[in-house]
């Protein structure tokens, strides 16, 4: 039996950033990008009110792509920061409790 006593904070940032970005890439495709292409996205809703949102008129697919890619980047950064927080808290708790116990099997 082995104990996982410490998680590298930089490693946690990289892994969580990539995972969060990939999750938004998949979910965002169906929730942000596809509705935007078919005219149901946020840019289309804002373009219906040109006095309140004059910048939204005519963005259509470009606006959906912009939100989609900015969302991937934003979720990756937020996911990385959350990974750093989780790793730091885990390291503190593992110092007190001894960490996770893991059984590893050597492959032949």
Long-range contacts (C-beta under 8 A, 24 or more apart in sequence): 1-101, 1-102, 1-103, 2-101, 2-102, 2-103, 2-104, 3-94, 3-98, 3-99, 3-100, 3-101, 3-102, 4-94, 4-99, 4-100, 4-101, 4-102, 5-94, 5-95, 5-98, 5-99, 6-91, 6-94, 6-99, 7-87, 7-90, 7-91, 7-94, 8-87, 9-84, 9-87, 9-88, 9-91, 11-87, 12-83, 12-84, 12-86, 12-87, 13-80, 13-81, 13-83, 13-84, 13-87, 14-80, 15-83, 16-79, 16-80, 16-82, 16-83, 16-84, 16-86, 17-76, 17-77, 17-79, 17-80, 17-83, 18-76, 19-79, 20-75, 20-76, 20-78, 20-79, 20-80, 20-82, 21-72, 21-73, 21-75, 21-76, 21-79, 23-75, 23-79, 24-71, 24-72, 24-74, 24-75, 24-76, 25-72, 28-68, 28-71, 28-72, 28-75, 29-68, 32-64, 32-67, 32-68, 32-71, 33-64, 33-65, 33-68, 35-64, 36-60, 36-61, 36-63, 36-64, 36-65, 36-67, 36-68, 37-61, 37-64, 41-67, 42-67, 43-67
